[in-house]
Amino acid sequence: MSAIKNYSLKIFFSAFLLLTFFSCTEKASSEKPVPENSDEITFISLSQIGGHLGNYRIIKATKDSIYLEKGSTSSKTHKEWSSTIKPAIWKQLVSSVNVKDLDHILSSLSIQSADGVDETFQIRTPKKGHVYVNAYYDTIRYKQLQALKDQLEAIIPKEYQ
């Protein structure tokens, strides 16, 4: 014997279950498509954090903007700066980075616990994110990150250097 005796309720309930089933499987099976150029850099971040006075400096750049914040926790100072980036500048910025070589760059241990300053790079592509802590110890492969760092420094105004 059926738990639902009313015939119209059976039809409504069956239709509801079918709609729910098809909507769930459609959403679950649809994955985020990978863009055509999955090696294109979409985000760059450089942070320098640590030291005796708790200094920090964080630079974040995307295709259309750059943002900087810097300060010191001991003196409770904080400055922010942001600007738009022209496509030509972004193209020049990312041209120094070979995405295929990023997997081979080695990070080092944090020196922040010994009152040192940690330098952290983050580089994102649609396919993968790369994070490097104190990669300057990898003297062979750090050159492209140093070039990227120099170009970021050139964009930032002198009063925020």
Buried (B, 14 or more C-beta within 10 A) or exposed (E): EEEEEEEEEEEEEEEEEEEEEEEEEEEEEEEEEEEEEEEEBBEBBBBBBBBEEBBBBBBBBBBEEBBBBBBBEEEEEEEEBEEEBEEEBBEBBBEBBEBEEBEEBEBBEBBBEEEEBBBBBBBBBBEEEBEBBBBEEBEEBBEBBEBBBEBBEEBBEEEBE
